[in-house]
Amino acid sequence: MGKNKPYIFEIEKIESILKERKPKKILIQIPDGLKKSFYNTLDVLKEKYGNVEFIISSDPAYGACFLAENEALNLNADLLVHVGHTEYYRPSFSNVVYVGAYSTLKPSTDMIRSLISYVKSKGIEKVGLSYVIQHKPIVNYVKNILEQESLRVLIGKKSGYVKYDGQIIGCDYSTAVKVNNYVDAHIVICGGYFHAIGLGLATMKPVIKLDPYTNSFEDISKTVKRYLSVRYAKIMRSLDAKKYGVIVGARKGQYRSELIKFLIKLIKSRGLEYELFSADILTIDVLRNIDRDDIDAYMVTSCPRLPIDDLGEFEKPVLTPGEAIMVLTGNLDKYRFPW
Amino acid sequence: MGKNKPYIFEIEKIESILKERKPKKILIQIPDGLKKSFYNTLDVLKEKYGNVEFIISSDPAYGACFLAENEALNLNADLLVHVGHTEYYRPSFSNVVYVGAYSTLKPSTDMIRSLISYVKSKGIEKVGLSYVIQHKPIVNYVKNILEQESLRVLIGKKSGYVKYDGQIIGCDYSTAVKVNNYVDAHIVICGGYFHAIGLGLATMKPVIKLDPYTNSFEDISKTVKRYLSVRYAKIMRSLDAKKYGVIVGARKGQYRSELIKFLIKLIKSRGLEYELFSADILTIDVLRNIDRDDIDAYMVTSCPRLPIDDLGEFEKPVLTPGEAIMVLTGNLDKYRFPW
């Protein structure tokens, strides 16, 4: 990986701050999947700025909601570099720079043309185009090919928690939702299934994933349906719950006080009980450690992906905020995701 | 467990604050092993103080060094209740109450007499007596029986990170070390092996564990020797290291800036290289995620127990602060623990 430079980091952003603000101690937070790719860049910085103390945070950095601002404060860092995500919330720690990590991979024209043949064979004429931030550099390249082959391509305006038109993140598909009524399907540029499945759950339209890592495409609509049926099973199992565990995010970027208040109000209005728990990194083991016998189901307000991606095997149903609202209001017809 | 009340919690401490300071939102941090025992107490509090919001933190609460003060701030809590440990450092968050959790278990007189026969058979006449905080209520009971059978019992004065005479914690055995020159062996009241092994490594004297949970005693001196030989193997494998990974604690109570400076100075004075990493909950998986090929060994400054208890299986040697100092100064004769 190292020599192929799979990611280009916006090192110039860090350097301009190093020159202007002259920080002495820098905490660097990088998603686990990018940590080792970043070490070459780190060595360049260390070589050029020998007096500066660079500390790599081992935090998993799931998103910019997970910003290590407490850690930066505790370590007396005068700059926090957050790599790989765009700003999600306004942190209390004032000296934060968000540094892009852009993939250098480019899907082949041939493969994209195969994708186009596939969607046309399905009668799809208008598509929404979205992407995760590391593939931003190739969005126009992909869009142009799609349009050359006379597909109508819509890219939703930025809003909510994202910074760029067409950008999606694990918990915010609002750019795609904006164009949802005008398209037959969504094409999303991303690796893995995480974002593509989220997009499917948020839009309920066919989703075709264009994967730069494997240079391939995949219609994941059936996978989304499978996920959806699992989610409805959790919802159904929660309908008789008498007492809920409400999980509150322990980090500022995941502490959603208005949402928590709203859910508690719904719980109380239905004459049900609840218990509040806070969590930083929430896993099945953490849930097992806090679980009370008298709790029938959990709702997670910190991150709507945890119930779906990490907590599905827990013995009791664990709901996203959207699912919790469905259960508590009794509006089960439309799957509500993520919030 | 619930009905037997294995632990008595100092609920009156919480109640007096509830009456005086009238907090509205309370974050409660409890070690994983005590969480479920605490829920009865929580229910009593919730029943009596219906207007107060109680949030149970899912934090593992390994010690008072791990105080969830950032979490309390992030959640706008006006009181942080830390259960099961005594104060370790002066936190920035001002409203913290340390609530004792005392075991109700009492080893039988017969069993303690068997222990006395055993130590006498070994020619031991003078013993140091120490304990972990949850067994504080039975210390005098045990001491009296030991003295009745004409053992000389020494309890070291409080110092360092502990609050009571004779108390030990995972990273501080100074009470026992104080009496070490005057005793033939140590008796420690605790469950499990964690504290007993630490005591052995810190004192290098025979350690007999008196376990209230199993109502039994065990001479763990051989186990300590086994641990010691593993530790020396790690030390030996680190002697040729060219580059170290230095792990810095991400929480205030585990961020030891003076120790870090001292180790870096030693590293530099020997012409070696290093890389700084910060960690909150440090596991082997976390180490694997941050590991660089060019790092030969790690030193952990956050918690001296992690290398011994949690990171022994990591592919590269991981040293405690004391071991790091041994390696960097070349003073290998005396095992230095914990700091």
Interface residues (C-beta under 8 A of the other chain):
Chain A: L27 D32 K35 K36 Y39 E53 F54 I55 I56 S57 S58 D59 P60 A68 N70 E71 L73 N74 L75 N76 I247 V248 A250 R251 K252 Y255 S257 E275 L276 F277 S278 A279 D280 I281 L282 V286 L287 N289 I290 R292
Chain B: L27 D32 K35 K36 Y39 E53 F54 I55 I56 S57 S58 D59 P60 A68 N70 E71 L73 N74 L75 N76 I247 V248 A250 R251 K252 Y255 S257 E275 L276 F277 S278 A279 D280 I281 L282 V286 L287 N289 I290 R292
